[in-house]
């Protein structure tokens, strides 16, 4: 037995609101994928119909922001054109995506090809552990002994000066 889906309203009635006007589609929000690899962070975003001039990319701390506009292709002033249905979405958009900290905003590479924006950000080398050399005085074995040795030499010099042995 086949299953049939019946809509309660005809499709053209579904889009008519109470005032009788056909609403514009909701705001355009392009889908995005964020891929974090060992050597880079890659973001791919579907932006069909958007030119590179209509896109802006910004990286601040761990927030990647991509702004743009998908322009409405139909002229609103033409009354002679009959629109039956506009399902595609248009307008300004802004996507705010979290990325790992420590990425260099000057190293971003972006390209737009066949309606897909690809943003690549190389990851910096992770900090490597480093052994720290501790400087020390080779002649003295500790501060306390060095102080006493100095006092002893001064004491002997003082004794010689008092006894008249100095030269």
Secondary structure, 3 states (H helix, E strand, C coil): CCCCCCCCCCHHHHCECCCCCECCCCCCCCCEEEEECCCEEEEEEECCCCCHHHEEEEEECCEEEEEEEECCCCCCCCCCCCCCCCCCCCEEEEEEEECCCCCCHHHEEEEEECCEEEEEEECCCCCCCCCCCCCCCCCCCCHHHHHHHHHHHHHHHHHHHHHCCCC
